[in-house]
Amino acid sequence: MINQISKLSVGIAALFEIILMLTAIASIAARQWKHLSLTILAMVCLMIPFTITRIANIKNITLPSGFPLMMLVFIFLAQYLGEIRNFYQIFWWWDLLLHALFIMKGIIRMEQETTDHRFALFALLFAFSFSITLGTLWEMFEFTGDYILKSNMVKGGLEDTSTDLLMKILAAFITSVICYYQRKKKL
């Protein structure tokens, strides 16, 4: 099955890129080089969902429906609003909210040849593991951004990262259990 990229995802990506281009121009005019580097990073990151979808199609991997759109929105909320527009500083809960929303959005699709019971167990394990993996990769992205660009994504160091990972694990567990019981009800 080929993963489709919706027109909505392309339109949202284009809108976000325009906003980021205007931000880059404003950053250059104001000589805010840190904002410029974060803006360029966000522009590059907006290509990641499309790249992942392309690789998934080549490898014949089915992604959750809405994956590109979900990733685009998360990147924009985290990079543009969080870092560039200082939502991480303005709202103490912004980082926790993003991590919880991102993990709870995951949807797994069932293939016809899989039994319902085995799929429900697999979905539980896979959703939990996949969510935590993505969350951990995001923490590594924040650390790398701080290290290379001298940004301030990891506010409290180890405490921030640990809190984020705990929130990811909790949200992944709750979401996985809810999905499991919803699927089990349908059996």
C-alpha positions as CSV (number, residue, x, y, z in Angstrom):
1,M,0.0,0.0,0.0
2,I,1.3,3.4,-0.9
3,N,1.1,6.1,1.8
4,Q,-0.6,9.2,0.3
5,I,0.3,12.8,1.1
6,S,-2.9,14.8,1.3
7,K,-3.4,18.1,-0.4
8,L,-4.0,19.5,3.1
9,S,-0.6,18.4,4.3
10,V,1.1,20.0,1.2
11,G,-1.0,23.2,1.8
12,I,-0.1,23.3,5.5
13,A,3.6,22.7,4.7
14,A,3.5,25.5,2.2
15,L,1.8,27.9,4.6
16,F,4.3,27.0,7.4
17,E,7.2,27.5,4.9
18,I,5.9,31.0,3.9
19,I,5.6,32.0,7.6
20,L,9.1,30.7,8.2
21,M,10.5,32.5,5.1
22,L,8.9,35.8,6.3
23,T,10.4,35.1,9.8
24,A,13.8,34.5,8.2
25,I,13.6,37.8,6.3
26,A,12.6,39.6,9.5
27,S,15.5,37.9,11.4
28,I,18.0,39.0,8.8
29,A,16.6,42.6,8.8
30,A,16.8,42.6,12.7
31,R,20.2,40.9,12.6
32,Q,18.8,38.1,14.9
33,W,21.1,35.4,13.8
34,K,20.0,32.9,16.4
35,H,16.4,33.3,15.2
36,L,17.6,32.9,11.6
37,S,19.4,29.7,12.4
38,L,16.3,28.3,14.2
39,T,14.1,29.3,11.4
40,I,16.3,27.6,8.8
41,L,16.3,24.5,11.0
42,A,12.5,24.6,11.2
43,M,12.3,25.0,7.4
44,V,14.5,21.9,6.9
45,C,12.6,19.9,9.5
46,L,9.3,20.5,7.7
47,M,10.7,18.3,4.9
48,I,11.1,15.3,7.3
49,P,7.5,14.0,7.2
50,F,7.7,13.9,3.4
51,T,11.0,12.2,3.4
52,I,9.8,9.6,5.9
53,T,6.7,9.0,3.8
54,R,8.8,8.5,0.7
55,I,11.1,6.1,2.4
56,A,8.1,4.2,3.8
57,N,6.7,3.9,0.3
58,I,10.0,2.6,-1.0
59,K,10.3,0.1,1.8
60,N,6.5,-0.8,1.6
61,I,5.8,0.3,5.1
62,T,2.3,1.6,6.0
63,L,2.3,4.7,8.1
64,P,-0.6,5.9,10.3
65,S,-3.1,8.0,8.3
66,G,-2.5,11.6,8.9
67,F,1.2,11.0,9.7
68,P,2.6,13.9,7.6
69,L,0.1,16.4,8.8
70,M,0.6,15.4,12.4
71,M,4.4,15.8,12.1
72,L,4.1,19.1,10.3
73,V,1.9,20.6,13.0
74,F,4.2,19.2,15.7
75,I,7.3,20.6,14.1
76,F,5.7,24.0,13.6
77,L,4.3,24.2,17.2
78,A,7.7,23.1,18.7
79,Q,10.1,25.0,16.5
80,Y,8.2,28.1,15.4
81,L,5.9,28.8,18.4
82,G,8.0,27.0,21.0
83,E,11.5,28.2,20.1
84,I,11.2,31.2,17.8
85,R,8.1,32.8,19.4
86,N,9.2,31.8,22.9
87,F,6.2,29.8,23.9
88,Y,8.5,27.6,25.9
89,Q,9.3,30.6,28.0
90,I,5.8,32.2,28.1
91,F,3.9,29.0,28.9
92,W,5.7,26.7,31.4
93,W,3.5,23.8,30.2
94,W,4.1,24.2,26.5
95,D,6.7,21.5,26.2
96,L,4.7,19.0,28.2
97,L,1.6,19.7,26.2
98,L,3.4,19.1,22.9
99,H,4.9,15.8,24.0
100,A,1.5,14.5,25.3
101,L,-0.4,15.6,22.2
102,F,2.1,14.2,19.8
103,I,2.2,10.8,21.5
104,M,-1.6,10.5,21.9
105,K,-2.3,11.2,18.3
106,G,-0.8,7.9,16.9
107,I,-3.2,5.7,14.9
108,I,-2.3,2.2,13.8
109,R,-4.1,0.5,10.9
110,M,-4.9,-3.2,10.8
111,E,-4.1,-5.5,7.9
112,Q,-6.7,-8.1,6.8
113,E,-4.5,-11.2,7.3
114,T,-3.9,-10.4,11.0
115,T,-6.3,-11.9,13.6
116,D,-8.1,-9.3,15.7
117,H,-6.7,-10.5,19.0
118,R,-3.1,-10.7,17.8
119,F,-3.4,-7.3,16.2
120,A,-4.8,-5.7,19.4
121,L,-1.8,-7.1,21.3
122,F,0.6,-6.1,18.6
123,A,-0.9,-2.6,18.3
124,L,-0.6,-2.1,22.1
125,L,3.1,-3.0,22.1
126,F,3.9,-1.3,18.8
127,A,2.1,2.0,19.7
128,F,3.8,2.1,23.1
129,S,7.3,1.4,21.7
130,F,6.9,3.6,18.6
131,S,5.7,6.6,20.7
132,I,8.5,6.3,23.1
133,T,11.1,6.0,20.3
134,L,9.8,9.1,18.6
135,G,9.7,11.0,21.8
136,T,13.3,10.0,22.6
137,L,14.4,11.0,19.1
138,W,12.8,14.4,19.7
139,E,14.8,14.8,22.9
140,M,18.0,14.0,21.0
141,F,17.0,16.6,18.4
142,E,16.5,19.2,21.2
143,F,19.9,18.3,22.7
144,T,21.6,18.5,19.3
145,G,20.0,21.8,18.6
146,D,21.1,23.2,21.9
147,Y,24.6,21.9,21.4
148,I,25.1,23.0,17.8
149,L,23.0,26.1,17.5
150,K,23.4,27.2,21.2
151,S,19.5,27.3,21.4
152,N,17.7,26.7,24.7
153,M,15.3,23.9,23.9
154,V,16.4,21.8,26.9
155,K,15.5,24.3,29.6
156,G,16.3,22.5,32.8
157,G,18.9,20.0,31.4
158,L,18.5,16.6,32.9
159,E,15.3,17.5,34.8
160,D,13.6,18.8,31.6
161,T,14.6,15.8,29.6
162,S,13.6,13.3,32.3
163,T,10.2,15.1,32.8
164,D,9.6,15.0,29.1
165,L,10.5,11.3,28.9
166,L,8.3,10.4,31.8
167,M,5.4,12.4,30.2
168,K,6.0,10.5,27.0
169,I,6.0,7.1,28.7
170,L,2.8,8.0,30.6
171,A,1.0,9.3,27.6
172,A,2.1,6.3,25.4
173,F,0.9,3.9,28.1
174,I,-2.5,5.5,28.5
175,T,-3.0,5.8,24.8
176,S,-2.0,2.3,24.1
177,V,-4.3,0.9,26.8
178,I,-7.2,3.0,25.5
179,C,-6.6,1.8,22.0
180,Y,-6.3,-1.8,23.1
181,Y,-9.6,-1.8,25.0
182,Q,-11.4,0.1,22.1
183,R,-10.1,-2.6,19.7
184,K,-11.1,-5.4,22.1
185,K,-14.6,-4.0,22.4
186,K,-15.0,-4.3,18.6
187,L,-14.0,-8.0,18.7
